[in-house]
């Protein structure tokens, strides 16, 4: 009981004491400051909220599923890689959709104006050969 209370008080002290940083290597701070935690908490999790999710058009029709996201060299999400076409995995291929074309509405990913046929007709996306 005393140990649990001590751990709880230590945690509260760390939260209230202002900006907390992880260990520092030299002069470069590592980790997330307390002020940044709200931004992290309100952001989207690629694993839980993006990857594997269905992409719909503005008529609420399914047009594909998000298989991957591409992060540009400037650290922005630039493209969603969407699985298109096929049935039970057969005949399916991946296409690159610019992230700025995908809208979020009520927790759904919407690609306005798209249809299954339009997405399926896009050229297949292929990863660069030097990626692992």
C-alpha positions as a Markdown table, in Angstrom:
| # | Residue | x | y | z |
|---|---|---|---|---|
| 1 | Unk | 0.0 | 0.0 | 0.0 |
| 2 | Unk | 2.8 | 2.4 | 1.0 |
| 3 | Unk | 4.7 | 1.6 | -2.2 |
| 4 | Unk | 1.6 | 2.1 | -4.4 |
| 5 | Unk | 1.0 | 5.5 | -2.7 |
| 6 | Unk | 4.6 | 6.5 | -3.1 |
| 7 | Unk | 4.5 | 5.6 | -6.8 |
| 8 | Unk | 1.3 | 7.5 | -7.3 |
| 9 | Unk | 2.7 | 10.6 | -5.6 |
| 10 | Unk | 5.9 | 10.4 | -7.6 |
| 11 | Unk | 3.8 | 10.3 | -10.8 |
| 12 | Unk | 1.7 | 13.3 | -9.8 |
| 13 | Unk | 4.8 | 15.3 | -8.8 |
| 14 | Unk | 6.3 | 14.6 | -12.2 |
| 15 | Unk | 3.1 | 15.7 | -14.0 |
| 16 | Unk | 2.7 | 18.9 | -12.0 |
| 17 | Unk | 6.4 | 19.9 | -12.0 |
| 18 | Unk | 6.4 | 21.4 | -15.5 |
| 19 | Unk | 8.1 | 20.3 | -18.6 |
| 20 | Unk | 9.6 | 16.8 | -18.2 |
| 21 | Unk | 12.0 | 15.5 | -20.7 |
| 22 | Unk | 13.4 | 12.0 | -21.1 |
| 23 | Unk | 17.1 | 11.5 | -20.7 |
| 24 | Unk | 19.4 | 13.8 | -22.6 |
| 25 | Unk | 22.4 | 12.8 | -24.7 |
| 26 | Unk | 24.6 | 15.9 | -24.7 |
| 27 | Unk | 22.4 | 18.9 | -25.3 |
| 28 | Unk | 19.7 | 17.3 | -27.5 |
| 29 | Unk | 16.5 | 16.5 | -25.6 |
| 30 | Unk | 15.0 | 13.1 | -26.3 |
| 31 | Unk | 11.3 | 12.2 | -25.8 |
| 32 | Unk | 8.1 | 14.2 | -25.5 |
| 33 | Unk | 7.7 | 17.2 | -23.3 |
| 34 | Unk | 4.6 | 17.4 | -21.1 |
| 35 | Unk | 3.2 | 20.2 | -23.3 |
| 36 | Unk | 3.5 | 17.9 | -26.4 |
| 37 | Unk | 1.6 | 15.0 | -24.8 |
| 38 | Unk | -1.8 | 16.6 | -25.6 |
| 39 | Unk | -0.9 | 16.7 | -29.3 |
| 40 | Unk | 0.3 | 13.1 | -29.2 |
| 41 | Unk | -2.8 | 12.0 | -27.4 |
| 42 | Unk | -5.1 | 13.8 | -29.8 |
| 43 | Unk | -3.3 | 12.5 | -32.9 |
| 44 | Unk | -4.1 | 9.4 | -34.9 |
| 45 | Unk | -2.4 | 6.1 | -34.3 |
| 46 | Unk | -1.3 | 4.6 | -37.6 |
| 47 | Unk | -1.7 | 1.1 | -36.1 |
| 48 | Unk | -5.1 | 1.6 | -34.5 |
| 49 | Unk | -6.9 | 4.2 | -36.6 |
| 50 | Unk | -5.4 | 4.1 | -40.1 |
| 51 | Unk | -3.8 | 0.8 | -41.2 |
| 52 | Unk | -6.4 | -1.8 | -42.2 |
| 53 | Unk | -9.3 | 0.7 | -42.2 |
| 54 | Unk | -11.7 | 0.9 | -45.0 |
| 55 | Unk | -11.7 | 3.9 | -47.3 |
| 56 | Unk | -15.1 | 5.1 | -48.5 |
| 57 | Unk | -16.3 | 7.5 | -51.1 |
| 58 | Unk | -18.7 | 10.3 | -50.5 |
| 59 | Unk | -21.7 | 8.0 | -51.1 |
| 60 | Unk | -20.5 | 5.7 | -48.2 |
| 61 | Unk | -19.4 | 3.0 | -50.7 |
| 62 | Unk | -16.2 | 1.0 | -49.9 |
| 63 | Unk | -13.4 | 1.7 | -52.3 |
| 64 | Unk | -10.4 | 0.0 | -50.6 |
| 65 | Unk | -8.5 | -0.6 | -47.4 |
| 66 | Unk | -5.4 | 1.3 | -46.1 |
| 67 | Unk | -2.4 | -1.1 | -46.3 |
| 68 | Unk | 0.4 | 1.4 | -45.5 |
| 69 | Unk | 1.3 | 5.1 | -45.2 |
| 70 | Unk | 4.2 | 6.8 | -46.8 |
| 71 | Unk | 6.1 | 9.4 | -44.7 |
| 72 | Unk | 7.9 | 12.0 | -47.0 |
| 73 | Unk | 11.5 | 13.0 | -46.2 |
| 74 | Unk | 10.1 | 16.2 | -44.6 |
| 75 | Unk | 8.3 | 14.0 | -42.1 |
| 76 | Unk | 4.8 | 14.5 | -43.4 |
| 77 | Unk | 2.3 | 11.8 | -44.3 |
| 78 | Unk | 2.3 | 12.1 | -48.0 |
| 79 | Unk | 0.4 | 9.0 | -49.4 |
| 80 | Unk | -1.9 | 6.3 | -48.3 |
| 81 | Unk | -1.3 | 2.9 | -49.9 |
| 82 | Unk | -4.7 | 1.5 | -50.5 |
| 83 | Unk | -5.5 | -2.1 | -51.5 |
| 84 | Unk | -7.9 | -2.0 | -54.5 |
| 85 | Unk | -9.9 | -4.5 | -56.4 |
| 86 | Unk | -9.9 | -8.2 | -56.0 |
| 87 | Unk | -12.0 | -10.7 | -54.1 |
| 88 | Unk | -10.7 | -12.5 | -51.0 |
| 89 | Unk | -7.2 | -11.2 | -51.8 |
| 90 | Unk | -7.2 | -12.5 | -55.4 |
| 91 | Unk | -6.6 | -9.8 | -58.1 |
| 92 | Unk | -6.0 | -7.2 | -55.5 |
| 93 | Unk | -3.2 | -4.6 | -56.0 |
| 94 | Unk | -2.1 | -1.5 | -54.1 |
| 95 | Unk | -2.4 | 2.1 | -55.3 |
| 96 | Unk | -0.9 | 5.3 | -53.9 |
| 97 | Unk | -3.5 | 8.0 | -52.9 |
| 98 | Unk | -2.2 | 11.5 | -51.9 |
| 99 | Unk | -3.1 | 11.9 | -48.2 |
| 100 | Unk | -4.4 | 15.4 | -48.9 |
| 101 | Unk | -7.2 | 13.9 | -51.0 |
| 102 | Unk | -8.5 | 11.7 | -48.1 |
| 103 | Unk | -10.9 | 13.4 | -45.7 |
| 104 | Unk | -11.9 | 12.3 | -42.2 |
| 105 | Unk | -15.6 | 12.4 | -41.4 |
| 106 | Unk | -17.1 | 10.9 | -38.2 |
| 107 | Unk | -14.1 | 8.6 | -37.8 |
| 108 | Unk | -14.3 | 7.4 | -41.4 |
| 109 | Unk | -11.7 | 7.9 | -44.2 |
| 110 | Unk | -13.5 | 9.4 | -47.2 |
| 111 | Unk | -12.1 | 9.7 | -50.7 |
| 112 | Unk | -14.5 | 12.1 | -52.4 |
| 113 | Unk | -15.5 | 11.2 | -56.0 |
| 114 | Unk | -13.9 | 7.8 | -55.9 |
| 115 | Unk | -15.4 | 4.5 | -56.9 |
| 116 | Unk | -14.0 | 1.0 | -56.7 |
| 117 | Unk | -13.5 | 1.0 | -60.5 |
| 118 | Unk | -11.6 | 4.3 | -60.4 |
| 119 | Unk | -9.3 | 3.2 | -57.6 |
| 120 | Unk | -8.8 | -0.2 | -59.2 |
| 121 | Unk | -7.9 | 1.4 | -62.5 |
| 122 | Unk | -5.0 | 3.5 | -60.9 |
| 123 | Unk | -1.5 | 2.2 | -61.6 |
| 124 | Unk | -0.2 | -0.3 | -59.1 |
| 125 | Unk | 2.1 | 1.0 | -56.4 |
| 126 | Unk | 5.5 | -0.6 | -56.1 |
| 127 | Unk | 8.0 | 0.0 | -53.3 |
| 128 | Unk | 11.5 | 1.1 | -54.2 |
| 129 | Unk | 13.8 | -1.9 | -54.3 |
| 130 | Unk | 16.1 | -0.4 | -51.6 |
| 131 | Unk | 13.4 | -0.5 | -48.9 |
| 132 | Unk | 13.2 | -3.3 | -46.5 |
